[in-house]
């Protein structure tokens, strides 16, 4: 048993154990237990009872000294004497609950008074999780401390897992996409000049494999977000579904694969367009791959209902093997690793669920396979009707095939800003091949020097979102616009996730493309910006 020692109060101060101190803001490798009591003898006695190798002990003789420690260290448990001069335990607890860093630190009050219900309720109201009464039972004290130390150790392990996940996502999102951008851009440029059939086949294989790797990276990132965050975030915007489908048709017709399209009823609604494109590309891609040569793939949109639309993606050929049907929408369910990771249909289902819809399929060897998606026209966080973030002043549906080839080709001076030299070089080669003059910079300071020192007047800028030293592309664009005194068009390239855009810095007269950027879309965007600038 530990006896409470009653004597005159000592001056306020704090005392630490012999464990080495750490820099401010850093977390000790071991959990930290803070003991606060105005009697030095009580601190010594309690520290002696608790001292062990599994956690650090830090002590304070006043509430103010305890606050200094709490702001300096990450504390697993605070054991606080209720009766202290100047600032009692209740006041200290109230201050702790008002500060974000200490708001959730568990507090165990220590008191020499007999249990008083009203006083105990006051302690719980200010944030206590438990009470200890003097004289303190050593076994009770130890067991309570062990519980909170274990919880803190588990919390630190979860934080480490989160840091590892963030590092993993960062590597996938940026470090791998940059070389992919260089590979695909160089392959596209070489294909435009190659005459030899064998060389063209090799370059087409490089391009095909690069796009396949990019899809795998996207799928792994999506899987990570789904597992860690409970689902995919979506950003709905008003759109016409027919235009979305026609984009997919253009994508596959460019690969020599014709689709049979059918539309019925109203095609307007609000969806996350990037995610819907991903959904349809996955489903149609699967249908094309599993269809026999010459057998058409049908993509039919039924807009007859008021509250939802129904999407049908159907192909002929053999049906889905029975062994896979029950787990078709589970991750890594596919037995064909040559085509991908087996995440495509899993992510398709997550996209549909995020929109509040449902997906199902029917399959047999006589009729083939047909996926049916019921997609609400409206979902949470909907953009107001008439506000179309993707197609401002959108053309009519029958004009949706409008592309870069339909515009008069314009040449301009383009400033490329990217810290990856391979990305800069590959973009410069591509753009010079298209007839543009290219200025290249590794960061915002170098871009500013080109504009100020070299008196360059670019017609637009292509810039990486994440630049060295924590600088972001949109802020560099704003600085360049101020220097040029005009609204310089900006194409922002980013390896980050689409659902992270909500935290991004908004930038007018700009468009964002993910890395690796689709070359056709990149060139089309450049032509649109140059044409709009010439017209203004």
N, C-alpha and C positions, 0 to 999 in steps of 0.2 A: 504493500500500500504506500501511496505517496501522501504526505501530510501537507496541507496548505500552511504556508508560513506567514504569519501576520507580523509586520513591523512597519516602520515609517517608510513612506514612499521614497524612491530614489529619483534622481534627475532623469529626465527623458533622454533616451539614447537608444542605440541598437547594438546588438552583438551578433556576430556571425560565427558559424562553426568553422573549423579549420579547413573546410573544403575550399579550393581556390575559387576566386570570383570569376565572373564572365563579363564580357562586354555588354553594354546596354542593349536591350532588345534581343539578345541571343538566348536560346533555350538551353538549359543544362542538359547534359547527357542523361542524368538521373532526375527523376521527379523531385520536386522541392516541397518540403513541408514548412510552413511559416508558423511560429509560435509567438504570440503577442501577450505580454504580461508586464505590469509595471514593477513587479518584484523580481530582482535578479536571481534570488534563491530559487524561486519557482521555475524560472527559465532553465537554470542549471539542472534542477532535479528532473524536469520533464525531458530535457535533451538527453540526459543520462539514461532515462528509461527507453527512449526511442532510438538511440543511436544504433545504426546498422549500415551495411554496405549497399542496401537496395534503394536508398533515397538520401538526399541531402536535407539537412536541417538548418534553417535560418531563423534567428530570433530578433525580436524588437521589444523595447521597453516602453513604447508609447504608440499611440495611433498614428501620429505624424511620421515616425520612423517606419512604421509598418507600411504606410502608403508609399514611401520612397522605395521600399523593397518591392512592393507589388507592381510598381510601374517599371522597375528595373529587371525583374525576374518573372518567369512563368511559373506560377505556383499551383501545385496539385491540391493542396488543402491548407486552409488558414484556421488554426486553433487560437481563439481570441478570448481573453479574460473579459468578462462583462464590466467589472468595476475597476475603472482606471481613471486617474485624474485628467483634466483638460479635455480629453476625448474618450468617452467610454466605448465599450464594444459595440453597442447599438449604433452610435454615431459613425464609427468606423465602417460598420457593415453598410449603412446607408450610403456613405460616400463610395464604397466599393461598387455598389449596385448602379451608381450613376456614371461609371466610367466603363467604356466598352471593353478595355483590356482585362478588367477585373470583375466584370458583371457576373460571370458564371463560375467564379472560383467558389468551391464548396466552403462553407463556414460552419465550424463547430464551436459553440460558445462554452466557456468554462465559468462556473460560478460557485461561490462558497455558500450561497443562500439555499435554503430548502426549496424544493420544487414549489413554484407559485404558478398556477395556471395562467393568470392574466399576464404575468411577466414572460412566461414561455411563449404565449401567443405573440407578444410583442417581438420577441426574438425571431420567431418564424416569419412574421410580417416583414421584417427587414432583411430576410434572406438566409436565416440559419437552416441547416439541414439536420442538426442534432444538437443535444446538450450533454455536457459532462458536469457532474457535481462533485465538489471537493468534500472529503478526500477522494482522489481519483484511483480507481481500480486499474492496476497496470495492464491486466489482460484485456479489459474492455477498451482501454486507450489504444493498445497495440492493434486489436482487431479492427477498430474503426479506421485507424490510419492506414492499415493494410488494404482495406477496401478502396479507399480513394486513391492511394498510390497505384494500385492495379488499374483503376479506371484511367488515370492520367497516362500510364504507360501504354495502354491500349489507344488512347487518343493520339499520342505521339506516333504510334505505329500507323494509324490511319492518315495522319498528316504526311508521313513519309510516303505512303502509298499514293496520296494525292499529288505530292511533288514529283514522284516517279511518273505518274500518269501525265502530268503536265509536260514533263520533259519528253516523254514518248510522243505525245500529240504534237509538240513543237518540232520534233525531228521529222515526223511524217508530214506535217503541214508546211514546213518551210525548207528544211535541209534536203529532203528528197525531191521536192517539187521543183527546186531551182535547177538541178541538173537535168530533170525531165523536160523542163521548158527548153533548155539548150538543145537537147537531143531532138525533140520534135520540131523545133524551129529550123534547125540545121537540115533535118531530113526533108522538110517541106521545101526549103530553098533548093536543095540538091535535086529533088524530084522535078522541080520546075525547069531545070537545065539539063537533066540527064537524057541522053538519046539511046544509049545502049539498053536493050531489053533486060539483060541479066542484072545490070546495075539498078534499073528501075525496080525490079522484083526485090532486090536486096533492100533498097530504100523503103519500099512499101512494107516489107516485113519489119523493119526498124520502126516505122511509124505505127503500124498495127500493134506491135509489142509495147511501144511507149504508151499508147492510149490504154492498152489493157492494164499496164502497171499503174497508170493514173487512176483507173477505176478501182483497182485493188486498194490503193491508198485511201481513196474516198470511202470505200466500204469499211475499211478497218477503223478510220476515224469515226464514221457513223456508229459502228458497233461499240466503240469506246464510249461515245456520248450516250448511247442508249443504255448501256450497262451502268454507267456512273450517274447519269442524270435522270433516269426514269422515262426516257422517250426522246423523240426528236422535237426540237423547237421549230415552229413554222411562222412565216410572215406573210399572211394572205394579202393579196392585192387584187383589185377588180380586173377581170380579164375575160376574153372570149376564148372558149375552149377549142374552137375550131382552129384558131391561129396556133395554139399550142400543138395540136395534132399535126398541123401542116409543117411545123418545124421538125418534128420527128420524121415525117414523110420525106422531107428534104435530106435529112441526115442519112436515111437508109437508101434513098434513090441515088445519092452520091456514091454509095458502095455497090451500085448495080443491083440493089434489091428492091423490087417494086412491092408496094402495099396496096391493098384494096381498102379504100376509105369509104365510110358511110356516115352521114350526119342526119339527125332527125330532131326537130324541135329547137327550143331555146338553148343557146350555147353560152350565155352570160352567167357569171358568178364571181366568186372571190376565192382564190386559192394561192398557195405558195408556188409560183410558177417554176422556180428552179427545181423544187422537189417533184412537182408533177412531171416535168421533163425527165427527171431521173427515173421516176416510176415507169413512164411509158417507154423510155429507152431500154430499161431492163426487161420489161415484159415483151416488147416487140423484138428485142435482140434475142431473147430466149426462143421465141416463136420461130424466128427466121432460122436460127441455128438447128432447131429440131424438126424443121420441115423438109420433106424430100424435094429434090430439084424440080422446079416447075409447078409446085403446089403453092397457091397464093396464101398469104397471111392477111387476115381481115382485122381491121381496127374500126369498130363501129361505136358511135357515141349516140346514146338515146337521151335527148333532152326534153322528153314529153312531160315529165313530172315537174311540179312547181318547186319543190324543196330540194331536189337532188337530180344528178345526172347518173346514167349507168354506162360504164365503159365495158366493151367486149373486145378481148384480144384472143383470136382463135387461129389455130394452125392445124394442118392435116398431119398425116404420118402416124407413127406409133404413139401410144399414150404414155403417161408417166408410169414407170414401174411401180407395181403395187407396194413393194417394200418401202418406197419413198413417200407414198401419198400421205400417210399420217403425220409425217415430219417435214413436209415440203417447205413450210414457212419457218422452220427452225434454222439457226445459224449452222453453217458447215454441213448441211444435210446432203448436198449434192455429192454424188459418187464420182463426178467427172472433174478432177482437179486440173485437167488440161485447159478447161475453159475459164476457170476462176477459183475463188475461195469458197464458193457455196454460200455467199452472203446476200446475193442479189434479191432473191424472193423474200428473205427475212426482212431486208430493208424496205422492200416494196410494201410489205404488210405494215411496217412501222410508219411509213409515210401516210398510208391510208388511215391508220388508226389516229395519227396526229391530226388529220382533217376531220375526224369524227365519222369515218366511213367504215365499210366492211369489204372484204375480199374473199372470194371463194373460187373454186374451179371444178370442172368436170372433165374427165379424161377416159378414153378407151381407145383400143387399137383400130376401131372402125372409123370413128369420127374425129380422132385426134384429140387435142386439148383446147379448152376454152376457159379463160379467166374472166370473171365477172366482178367488176368493182362498182359499188354503190357509193357515190361521193356527194356529200351535201354541197349545195351551192354556196352556203355561208358557213363560216366557222368562227371561233373566238378571235379577237383582235383583228376583226375584218376592217379593211380599208373602206371608207365611205364609197358608196356606189357613184360611179362617174369619175373617181380619182384613180387613174390607171398608171401605177408607178413604172410599169415596164413599157407600155405603149402609149406615151402621151400623144394626143391628137392622132390616135391610131387610125390607119386606113381601113377600108371595108374588108371583109373577109376575103372577097375574091381578089384583093390586091396583096394578100399576105405573102406571096412569093417574092416580094420586092427584096432585092439583095444588092450586094456591092457591084455585081456585074451590070445592074440596071442603071447605076449612076455613072455619069461621066467621070472617068478616072482623073483624079487631081493629084498633083505632086506638091510636096511641102517640105518645110524644115521641121524635123521632129527631134525633140530632146529626149533622150533615153537616160533614166536615172535608176540604177540598180547596183547594189554592192557586190553582186556576183559577176565576176568578169566574163564567165561563160555565157550567162544570160545576156549581158550587154553585147558581146561579140556576135552571138547568134541573131539577136534582134537587129543589130546593125547590118549584118549580111543580108537578112531578109528584106529589110526596108530599102537598102541601096539597090537591091535587085529589082524592087518595085519602082525605082526611079526617084525615091525621096533623098533629100540631104539629111544626114544624121549627125547629131551632136551627142556625145556620151559623157556621163558623169557617174562617179561611184557613190556620191552622197549629196546631201542638200547643199553643203558648202561649196562643193565643186560645181554644182548646177548654178548656184548664185554667181560664182566667179565667171562662168561662161556668159551669163546675162549681163553682169556689171562690167567685168574686166574686158571681155572680148566683144561686148556690145552686140551680142547675138540676139536675134528676134525670132524665136521659134514660133511655128504655127500651132503646135500642140506639144504636150509632154506625155510620155509613157513612163510611169514611175512605180517602183515597188512600194507597197504599203509600209513594210517594216524595213527601215534603214538603220545603219549603225548607230550605236549610242542611244537607243531608245527613241530616235526621231521617227515620226510617221510621215508618209508621203503627202497626205492632204495639207499638213501644215507647211511643207516645203512649197506646194503648189500655191498656197495663199501668199507666201512671201514672194514668189516669182510674179504673181499677178500684180502685187503692189509695185514691184520694181518695173514691170512692163506697162503698168497703168492700163491693163485691159484684162478681159475675162478669158485667160488662156485655157483652152479645152484640155482636159486631163483624162487619160486612160490609166486607171490604177490596177496594178497586178498584185494579187494577194494569194498566199498559200493557206490562209486561215479558213476556218469553216464558215459556211454561209450563215449559220444560225448565231455566229458571233458578231454579225454586222450591227446588231442593235447598240453595241458599245462603241461603234466606230464614229470617227469625226465626220460629220456631214460635209459634203462638198458639191456645190452646184456646178452645172455644165461639165459633168464628169460621168464616167461609167466604170464599173469594176468588173474585171474578169479574174477568174481563179487560175492559179498555176497548176499544171501547164495550160496555157490559154490555147483554145482552138484557133488555129491559124486563120481559117476562113473568116471566123467571127471577128478576130483581131483586125484583119485587113478591112473588113466591112465597116467596123467601128471607126477606123482611121479615115476612110473615105467619107463617112457621114460627118465627122467632125470638121474635116477640111472643106466639105461642101457647105456646111452650115456657116463656117467662118467666112467663106467667100461671099455668101449671100447676105451676110449682116453688114 
